[in-house]
Amino acid sequence: MRFGCHVSIRNGYLAAAQHALELQATAYQFFPKNPRSLSVKDFDREDGKRCRDFCEEHQLISITHTPYPTSLTPSQGKRELTIQSLLIDLEISGVVVHFGSE
């Protein structure tokens, strides 16, 4: 069994992982961007690599949480934006998705 927490990436991905470990978590979840927006955000890939290495070293699982408006319903007119948002989230880490509905 793993125990986890939600953490902020305000100070970067590595800092988030370090914080989770300080809390004695074995897994943690974070929003890589505003949870209420699908806007695609650039991220520091080097910080992400350092975070990945840290997590591997400490057997810490990192999970990305997609924004809440995520929906692949074509009628919403946001399909491409949602796909781009998901691809970025998957590039950063594993991902938790709550698909919206109309």
Beta strands, then each sheet from edge to edge (+ up, - down):
strand 1: 4-6
strand 2: 27-30
strand 3: 61-65
strand 4: 94-96
sheet 1: 1+ 2+ 3+ 4+
end
